Amino acid sequence: MVDFGQVLTAMITPFKEDGSVNYEVAEKLAAHLADHGTDTLVVCGTTGESPTLTWAEEYDLFRVVQQAVAGRAKVVAGTGSNSTREAMEATEKAAKLGLDGSLQVVPYYNKPPQEGLYQHYRAIATAAPELPIILYNVPGRTGQNLLPETVARLAEIPNIVAVKEASGNLDQVSQIRRLTPPEFIIYSGDDSLTLPMLAVGATGVISVASHVVGPQMKAMIQAFFAGQPQAATDIHISLFPLFKALFATTNPIPVKAALRLQGWEVGTTRSPLCDLPESLLAPLQEAMGELALLP
């Protein structure tokens, strides 16, 4: 059985002032995250600004992060695409690098029907049968919802082992849990919904907030599974203002600002994303200050 752990961090991609990838900071940040509650790093997903990275940059990031956390955390590569052939090639290459898994986003813009989604994922899984695959359902970004019935069909494919569910729909999570075998893993794709999703069958979270509160996220999940729901709720409530501040505008704009506030030289986002507006910086600073996250 595949074990990616409970806290998977959807890692940001640091940039230099000239807009190039800052691999040195990526290496240091990956090591820091592995030491602060992260079980698995998800590299070059949405939070990693994959839409504006080249494949060459992505492969270099996979290698850098893999070396930085060897033996301390697993590495999952964001190798999804809205081109099935492109996703197959990228996933095959990730498998050859010896990575631990692949995150596969629902094809965006094309809006394939459910049968098209099934065929897409089956082709990718067949192309790299040795690599565990996490489905990534985020209809707010892709324009299409991966339905529970389709997830259940895909869960029958041996190396499709998990789903990152970011539809925001707890009924959908419940239905996925009802239709899939117990060993099929459900991860929350929304930090603020992690605790309620645990209650309906999720295992953990693919998190943005864990960049700055990884140990707290881990403690919340462990408290829940230790039969301490009140302790888990207390942590959730304490982190809730931070969750909201980190998603007050398009991710990863706020989390990069949060890391800069902590002194990390992660740079800004690549266009067409932009900097965090001043009106949203104050609530972020306040939320971080309440949690003693500022230097």
Secondary structure, DSSP 8 states (H G I E B T S, - for coil): -----SEEEE----B-TTSSB-HHHHHHHHHHHHTTT-SEEEESSTTTTGGGS-HHHHHHHHHHHHHHTTTTSEEEEE---SSHHHHHHHHHHHHHTT-SEEEEE---SS---HHHHHHHHHHHHHHSTTS-EEEEE-HHHHS----HHHHHHHTTSTTEEEEEE-S--HHHHHHHHHHS-TTSEEEESSGGGHHHHHHTT--EEEESTHHHHHHHHHHHHHHHHTT-HHHHHHHHHHHHHHHHHHTSSSTTHHHHHHHHHTT-------TTS----HHHHHHHHHHHHHTT---
